[in-house]
Amino acid sequence: MSDDFAAPLVAQNLAALAYERLERAIMEGDLPPGERLSESGLARRFGISRGPLREAIGQLEGRGLVERVSNQGARVVALDTPDLIDLMVVREALEGMACRLAAERMAEADLARLAALLESHAQAEPIVSGRGYFQGTGDRDFHQLILRASGNRRLAVQLGSELYPLLRLYRHRLSMRPGRPAEALAEHRAILEALSARDPDRAEEAMRAHVRAARQALEDGRGPGPAEAESA
């Protein structure tokens, strides 16, 4: 568990900071899927009252990262394999469209930024060693950069605000499947080549193939389990 997750909150906007801390803990696995969120325990850990914490939990519930279970209270959402496969089917269609639009609209500066990002990925120790394909958020995430370059606000909401937060819960673990880091990097490079060529058909198919590879692992039972659903 990170030291930051356990450190007390002292700033004025406690609800916003509690939300940020809880979201990070969920995304980084400090609070794994299915983990019950004890208001009293988390309040003690953060050094705040239950009010701001309850507000933060409610916000995370609104984003689909937390769910209420009868007689159990709030817990980090846990999706089974059929749910995750359904999400991946939707993701393939939406990301394919985002990549098609990006091929037509992406600025040269954005292409250069995407290329530099992949170069940094190729040199990252976890990928070189095959340990996993770990990405950051925002400008440090290959998929987020393409989504932003698509210029479509509706896609940005559906993918960036709805699907990505759920799928991000599981992406790190599936990226640790033997052989997957090298495969994902090669798939990302194929996507970049299609974008650089300004070929919408090729870009869409390259992205769809990338997402299908992760879904196929789940359908074949080769993934790390029912709670791990996204390739890097």
N, C-alpha and C positions, 0 to 999 in steps of 0.2 A: 504494500500500500504506500502511495506517495506521501511524503511529509506534508505537501501542500494540502492534501485532502484532509489530513488530521489537524492542521493548524487552526486555532480559533479565529473567528471572524470578528473584526472590531470596527469596520467602517460603518457609516450611517445607513447606507442602503442595504440592509441585511438580507432582505428578500431577494434582491437581484444578485447579491454575492452568493447567497445560499444556492440559488438556481444554477449559477455558473459552476460552483463547486460540485454540486450533485451531478450535473450533466457531464462534467469531465470525469467524475468517478465512475459513472455508468459507462461512458465511451471507452475508458481505459481499463475497464474490468475490475476496478476496486469494488464496485457493486455489480456483480454479474447477473445475467438474465435469471429471473425467478427469485432473486434476493428480496426478502421482506424488508421494507423501509420502516424501521422503528423510529417514530418521531422523538421519543425520549432519548434513545441512544444517539441519534444524529444531533439532537439539540445539545446534548452534553459534549459531543465531540467538537461541534462548531462553537460552543460557548455562547449560544443564543437561546432565546425563548422559542416555544413551539410555533408561535404565530407566523413569523417570517418563513420558517421551515415549511409549515403547512402550505403557505402560499406558493413556495417554490415547487413543492411536490404537485400542487394543483396545476401549475404551468407545464410541468413535465408530463402530467397526465394528458393535458390538452394536445401535446405534441405526439402522443402515442408511445412515449418511452416508459411510462408508468401506467399500471392498471390497478383498479380496485377489485379485490376478490372478496366475496361474501365470507364474513366471519374471520377474515385474515388481514384485512386492511390493504394498504398500498404495497406494491412490489414492482420491481423492474420487470418490464414485459418480457415474456419468454414465448417464442414462436416455435411451433413444431415444423417438421420438414415439409408437409404439404403447404402450410402457410407460407413458408419461405420460398418454395418453388413458385407459388402463385405470384409472390412479390417479384421474383426474378423474371417471370414472363412479362409482367408489366414493365419492369425496368428495361428489359431488352428492347421493347417497342419504343419507349420514351427516350432512352439514351441513343438509340439508333437515329431517331428523328433529330435529337439535339446535335448529334455529330454531323448529320446531313446539312443542317442549317449552318453549323460552324464552318463547314467546308466552303460555303458560299460567302460567309460574312466575316470570318476571322481576320483580324488585322495581322500584318506581318510581325508586329511587335509581340502579339500574343503567340504566334507560331514560334518565335524565337524563345519566348519564355517557356513554352511547353517543351521545346527541345532541350533547353538548359535543365529543366526539371528532370527529364528522363536521364540526362547525363549524370545528375546527382544521384538518382536512383540506382543507376548501373554501378556506381562506385560505393554504394552504401554497404556496410559490412553484413547486415542481415541478408541482403539479396545475394551478395557475392558468396556467402557461406551456405546459402540455401535455407537459412533459418526462418525467413519470412519476408513478406513484402509489406512494410509498414509505411503508411503515408500520414501526413499531417492533415490539417483542414484548410479551407479557403484556397489561397494561392499555392499551397503546398500539396494540393490534391489534384491529380491528373484529370479526374472526371469533373470536378468542380470548375476547373479552368475552361474546359470544353463547354460545359453547360452555360457558363457566363457568356462565352463567345457566341453562343447560338442566338443571343439577342431576343429570346422569346420568354416573356415574363410568366406566362402560364406554365411553361415547362419548368421554369425556375422554381415556381411554387410547388408543383407536383413532385418534382424530383428532389430539389434542394431542401424543401421544408417538410415534406411528408415521407418520401421513400428513403432518402439517404440516412436520416437519423436512425430509422429502424434497422436498415441493412448494416450501418456502421457498427452496430452492436456485435456483429458476427464476422466482420471482414478480416480482422487480424488473425483470428484462429484458423479460418479456412486458408488464408494465405500461407500458413505454416505447413500445409500438406506437402509431402516430399515431391520435389520437382516443380511445384506451382510458382515459386518466385521467378524462376527463369522463363517459364511459359508466359506468365503475366507480363513480364518486361518485353518479351518478343511481341506479344499482342499489342501492347501500348505503342511500340515502335511502328507496327503495321498501321495502326490508326493515325499516327503522326505523319507517316508517309502519304497516306491518302488525303489527309487534310492539307498537307503542303502542296500536293498535286491539284488541289481544288477540285477533287472528284467526289461529288456528293454520293453517288451510288456506292463507290468503293469505300468511302468513309463510313456510311451507314452499315454496310455489311461487315466491315472490320470491327466496328463497335458491337454489333449484334453477335458476332462470333466470339468476341471476348466475354460477353455476359453469358452466352450459352455454355462456354467452357466451365464456368462455375456451377451453373445449373445442372449440367450433365453429371458433374461429380456427385451432387446430391442425389440425383435420380438413380445413379449407378450404385449408390451406397458407398462411394469411395471418399465422401467427405468425412470430417472429424466428428460428425454426430448431428442430431436433430436441431441443436441450438447454434449451429455455425453455418452461415449461409452466403458469404460473399467473397469473391476473389478480390485480390488487390487491384 
